[in-house]
Amino acid sequence: MAEQMEIMAETTSSATPEKIWPYLADPDTYARWWSDWHSAKTDQMPLAVGGAITMRTVDHDPERGGVNAVRDFHNYRMPITVCDENSRLYVRNTSIGTEDLCFDLQPVDGGTRIIYRRIAKVPKMMKFLGNMMESRLRHNANESVRGLAALAEGRPVETL
């Protein structure tokens, strides 16, 4: 039986959705602001529903040789499930259960509210592991929305 888990982070940026979208819609920029990913690429630009983004993450398990060996990289091909220019980008990770990674851009007072949600439906055991990792996942989510805002505003991206 699948269990649901949701992580959410948000920030408000002085940049408009039109200034933020180019970073959200360009996987080449993800490593600069989306802290869960080492790199990302797509075979289709502009991004559209039906396409996919391949995300690459680093395994930080020191018992497996640290982060420098090629075997420490994991690739995840994630279909794009929602892509509304200047508004929403959702991708789906199906490596363990189903996880939707959702970005929403909402105009507010001359700027943008950036909302990032990770909604996972995973086997019960994975929910237990997810609960153990929850603080790190929340940290990464907050770092990511702040990094996206900083890039769109022309500021350097700082880690929390």
C-alpha positions in Angstrom: 0.0 0.0 0.0 1.3 3.5 -0.9 1.7 6.2 1.7 1.7 9.9 0.8 4.2 12.4 1.9 4.4 16.1 1.0 7.2 18.7 1.5 6.5 22.3 0.6 8.6 25.5 0.5 7.8 29.0 -0.7 9.3 32.4 -0.9 8.3 35.7 -2.4 10.6 37.3 -5.1 10.7 40.8 -6.3 11.1 39.3 -9.8 8.1 38.8 -12.1 7.0 35.3 -13.2 8.4 36.3 -16.7 11.9 36.8 -15.1 11.7 33.6 -13.1 10.4 31.3 -15.8 13.6 31.2 -18.0 15.5 29.6 -15.0 12.6 27.2 -14.2 12.3 26.3 -17.9 16.0 25.7 -18.6 17.4 22.5 -17.0 20.9 23.7 -17.7 20.4 26.2 -14.8 19.1 23.7 -12.2 22.4 22.9 -10.7 22.8 26.6 -9.8 19.6 26.8 -7.7 17.8 23.4 -7.3 19.8 21.9 -4.5 18.6 18.3 -5.0 20.3 18.0 -8.4 23.9 17.9 -9.6 22.8 18.5 -13.2 19.8 18.2 -15.6 19.2 18.0 -19.3 16.4 17.6 -21.8 16.2 16.6 -25.4 13.3 19.0 -26.0 13.4 22.8 -25.8 11.2 24.6 -25.0 9.9 22.3 -22.3 6.5 20.9 -22.9 4.1 18.2 -21.6 5.1 14.9 -23.1 8.8 15.7 -22.9 11.1 14.8 -20.1 14.0 16.1 -18.0 16.8 13.8 -16.9 18.0 14.8 -13.5 21.3 13.7 -12.1 21.9 13.5 -8.4 25.0 12.6 -6.3 25.0 9.8 -3.7 26.6 11.2 -0.6 27.1 7.9 1.1 30.7 7.8 2.3 30.6 4.0 2.7 30.2 3.8 -1.1 33.3 5.9 -1.9 32.1 9.4 -1.4 30.9 11.7 -4.1 33.8 11.8 -6.6 33.4 8.4 -8.3 31.2 8.0 -11.3 29.3 5.2 -9.6 28.0 7.8 -7.2 25.8 9.5 -9.8 22.2 8.5 -10.3 20.1 9.6 -13.3 16.3 10.0 -13.1 14.3 10.6 -16.3 11.2 12.6 -15.3 8.3 13.2 -17.6 6.9 16.7 -17.7 3.3 16.5 -16.6 2.4 20.2 -16.4 4.1 23.0 -18.3 2.4 26.4 -18.4 4.7 29.2 -19.4 5.4 31.7 -16.6 3.1 29.8 -14.3 3.7 26.1 -13.6 6.2 23.3 -14.1 5.6 19.8 -12.8 7.7 16.7 -13.4 7.2 13.1 -12.1 9.8 10.8 -10.6 8.8 7.2 -10.8 12.0 5.6 -9.5 10.4 4.5 -6.2 6.7 4.9 -6.2 5.5 8.2 -7.6 6.9 11.6 -6.7 5.6 14.9 -8.3 8.0 17.8 -8.1 5.8 20.9 -8.6 6.7 24.6 -9.1 4.0 27.2 -9.1 4.6 30.9 -9.8 1.9 33.2 -8.6 2.0 37.0 -9.3 1.9 39.1 -6.1 2.4 42.9 -5.6 4.8 43.3 -8.6 6.7 40.2 -7.7 6.1 36.4 -7.5 5.3 33.9 -4.9 7.3 30.8 -5.7 5.8 27.5 -4.4 7.7 24.2 -4.6 6.0 21.0 -3.5 7.3 17.4 -3.5 4.3 15.1 -3.3 5.4 11.4 -3.0 3.3 8.3 -3.0 5.7 5.6 -1.9 5.7 2.1 -0.4 5.2 2.2 3.4 8.9 1.4 4.1 10.0 4.3 1.9 7.7 6.6 3.8 9.5 5.6 7.0 12.8 6.5 5.3 11.3 9.7 4.0 10.3 10.7 7.5 13.9 10.2 8.7 15.1 12.5 5.8 12.3 15.1 6.2 14.4 17.8 7.7 17.0 17.5 4.9 14.3 17.5 2.2 12.7 20.6 3.7 16.1 22.3 3.9 16.7 21.5 0.2 13.3 22.7 -0.8 13.7 26.0 1.0 17.2 26.4 -0.4 15.9 25.8 -3.9 13.1 28.3 -3.9 15.4 31.0 -2.5 18.1 30.1 -5.1 15.6 30.4 -7.9 14.4 33.8 -6.6 18.0 35.0 -6.2 19.0 34.1 -9.8 15.9 35.8 -11.2 16.6 38.9 -9.1 20.3 39.0 -10.3 21.6 38.1 -6.8 24.2 35.4 -6.0 22.7 32.1 -4.9 23.6 31.4 -1.3 23.2 28.1 0.5 21.3 28.1 3.8 
